[in-house]
Amino acid sequence: MKGGLVKWGFRGNRVLDEASKLTVRGVLGTVMENLRNDGARPIIPLGHGDPSSFSCFKTAPVAEDSVVEAIRSAKFNCYGPAAGISAARRSVADHLSLNLPYKLSAEDIFLTVGANHAIEVILSVLARPGANILIPRPGYPVYEARAAFSNVEVRHFNLLPEKGWEVDLDSVGALADDNTVAIVIVNPGNPCGNVFTHEHLKQVAETARRLGILVIADEVYNHLCFGSNPFVPGGVFGTITPVLTLGSLSKRWIVPGWRLGWIAINDPNDILQKHGLVESIKSYISISAEPPTFIQGALPQILEKTTNGFFSNTIEILKEAVDVFYTKLEEIPCLTCPQKPEGAMSCMVKLNLSLLEDIHDDMDFCIKLAREESVVVLPGAAVGLKNWLRITFAVDPAALEDGLERMKAFYLRHAKKQGEADEDQIVSL
Ligand SMILES: *Cc1c(COP(=O)(O)O)cnc(C)c1O
């Protein structure tokens, strides 16, 4: 063959262009390009969801020991079964059953490469032509990205800031139709830092039942609660409608790099089984990846032996951080937090642009903040709410305080003069 006349038969998958735009990583990357790495001041990362780099958020020693022992035992160097090794599945079932009115069995659990892989598995098996799924706004963008890739139509319902970020249940009924397959909830909430009440979760399940759809309960922050609402697992309502729970070691054990997650089928009435969904999950995971066998081997020990002291220590730090966060935020007039966070690791803060001189929107705010103050926060648009910010408080409390001081300095530098702000408000009336 002569010259450059080969007609190549391949090209990139264009669907991925859209899907990958939707990730937090992508948006944070754009913000972080504006950091000035002059070494003068440390960068304060309030945009990420990974506190593992802070020494105060070190994982439990027993978790580390369990992994080392699993490796040294030489019992876990093999390929594992597609759904996960059975002792590990059983340990997750036992662990979750502690908070349920019925018992899960090992067969109800599928181990995944972190909860993100669990999202991939579920959206892949639910994807049939024409299917749509109900997703919260603001939310966790991996759902949108995965849905786009699997050709599942996304329909957003709102979380209501004035009601502690509860689901706008009235709108959910109007969004659904015969092709709706599921509703996603994230509890404790990312990005809002809210914790749903028992009553509200029950209403979500009842709404789902009325619509004939299942609930996908993303509980990667399970038990990370420090307000008045205790954590209630979605699985408690599995007798009302089938609930698929997603969990992982990533957040509660602060080891997102270990890539160990799970799907739990909370469906005592076997509705999913009867409709072929469990078979589909098995089929999908048989052609997908599984978490490293030695992490699975360590899992029973990790789940059984991690002390309450470890968990309560994490919660104490988060609680302290939230207090610092909430108090300092009051000194920054252009930022308001509708509700003090009660769980998880982040919350949504509203940006009042009319108080600022030369900031166009949330992205502009974040880029200039990164450039001038070396503080990284996530533009709300990345999680579905334009002109809000998502701020992670799972940070060493001293660094968090420093970060908020810098945001205050940023505000003062960009604040509209008193008279101008008033005029602006008159005009907008
Ligand atoms: C972090 C996170 C995940 C992904 O967790 P991994 O186990 O690290 O894959 C899923 N859902 C939400 C809401 C998260 O915040």
The ligand as an SDF file (V2000), in Angstrom:
LIG
                    3D

 15 15  0  0  0  0  0  0  0  0999 V2000
  -17.4010    8.9420   46.6540 C   0  0  0  0  0  0  0  0  0  0  0  0
  -18.7630    8.5880   46.1790 C   0  0  0  0  0  0  0  0  0  0  0  0
  -18.9950    7.4310   45.4200 C   0  0  0  0  0  0  0  0  0  0  0  0
  -17.8820    6.5500   44.9210 C   0  0  0  0  0  0  0  0  0  0  0  0
  -17.3070    5.8250   45.9050 O   0  0  0  0  0  0  0  0  0  0  0  0
  -16.1130    4.7990   45.6190 P   0  0  0  0  0  0  0  0  0  0  0  0
  -16.3720    3.6790   46.5250 O   0  0  0  0  0  0  0  0  0  0  0  0
  -14.8340    5.5160   45.9550 O   0  0  0  0  0  0  0  0  0  0  0  0
  -16.1560    4.4100   44.1730 O   0  0  0  0  0  0  0  0  0  0  0  0
  -20.2990    7.1320   45.0560 C   0  0  0  0  0  0  0  0  0  0  0  0
  -21.3240    7.9230   45.4220 N   0  0  0  0  0  0  0  0  0  0  0  0
  -21.1440    9.0530   46.1260 C   0  0  0  0  0  0  0  0  0  0  0  0
  -22.3190    9.8860   46.4970 C   0  0  0  0  0  0  0  0  0  0  0  0
  -19.8520    9.4320   46.5300 C   0  0  0  0  0  0  0  0  0  0  0  0
  -19.6780   10.5680   47.2070 O   0  0  0  0  0  0  0  0  0  0  0  0
  1  2  1  0
  2  3  1  0
  2 14  2  0
  3  4  1  0
  3 10  2  0
  4  5  1  0
  5  6  1  0
  6  7  2  0
  6  8  1  0
  6  9  1  0
 10 11  1  0
 11 12  2  0
 12 13  1  0
 12 14  1  0
 14 15  1  0
M  END
$$$$
